[in-house]
Amino acid sequence: MNEIFITDACALFADKLTPDDKIVKGSKFYFGKIEKDFEPINDEKFDLRCNRILKYLVDKLDLTGFEKDEIGIVIGTTNSGIEEFETTENKHHAELGNPAEFLKRYLGTANYAASVSTACTSGIKAFSTAVKLLENNVCKAVIAGGVDTLASMPTYGFHALEVLSHEKTNPFSKNRSGISIGEGAALFLLTKNSGNVKILGIGETSDAYHSATPDPEGTQAAKAIQLALDEAGLKPEDIDYINLHGTGTISNDLMEANAVYKVFGNRVPASSTKPFTGHCLGAAAAVETYICYEILKGKRDLPIHDFDGEYDRTLPEINLVTKNTFPAYIKNCMCTSFGFGGTNAVIIIGA
């Protein structure tokens, strides 16, 4: 991989999970909600909550030094506008390309713009596309990231699959009972210019195992981890922290514990941040990469793995972060992401 830097970044996501019995009527589940109102967008096609969040964030990015035709846009998403599609007459709202098209219109850029939708790996897949655009000199800068907002339809879908938890999500616990859905967004400005944080490696594989259940052995997930290490030119012992996918479902945590243990054993500190952000679906990988970015910038301690402390001993034991610590030197962070359809994606960023 050529040297690709994160020149600037910003994000917005929940910092705690709260109960709600209105999204799934009559049933209480926990959600990660952004408790903030956003300015409306003066265009019916683009006036979606996800785009309001993107507008709020992109205004914080420093795009000086780049012409409009030099900036590309790649946004990971799965729910873009689905809530508005359900509740209004404007059927443009559910177009997956809407967030990327909105940013292109809003910023007035004149280069590549596309959305990526590969379930929970969408955020890392957006990075992968952005890197290719930069390496092939299609763009001089790319705004990459992900956004998803709470919506009833996909939430009912997870409810039908019986993977929503009535309690706060509890990853890797023997008592885990499912996911807590969240909303959030993260945007990154990627360039070939110098910066404090660099994209070191990305690994992508597919299970070809089952449409909604991961391979319990985590074979292809472990391969994605190894591919990211290989591209970065790193060994497992070079990774200082892993932000786990850690959804709290029976099948994901089994697969992920197997995959991580195959490559790292129980040496590397790791945690899932979904017990406070919720599972942000198409934005999850971008939000969690942003958390790693903040760690590398010295703005955040290693996140505690917030669960009931009763680790599932039928899983390989991985090294969960159990107290507020910031090791003397953090150089390389890994973010893992796994989604429906057996899609696996892993990114390594380094100081």
Secondary structure, DSSP 8 states (H G I E B T S, - for coil): ---EEEEEEEEEE-SS-EEESTTTTT--EEEE---------SSTTT--HHHHHHHHHHTTS--TT--GGGEEEEEE-S-TTHHHHHHSS-GGGG-TTHHHHHHHHHHT--S-EEEE--GGGHHHHHHHHHHHHHHTTS-SEEEEEEEE---HHHHHHHHHTT-B-SSS--TTBTT---B-EE-EEEEEEEESS--SEEEEEEEEEE--S-SSS--TT-HHHHHHHHHHHHHHT--GGG--EEE------HHHHHHHHHHHHHHHTT-S-EE--HHHH-B-GGGHHHHHHHHHHHHHTTSS-B----S-S-B-TTS----B--S-B--S---EEEEEEEEGGGEEEEEEEE-
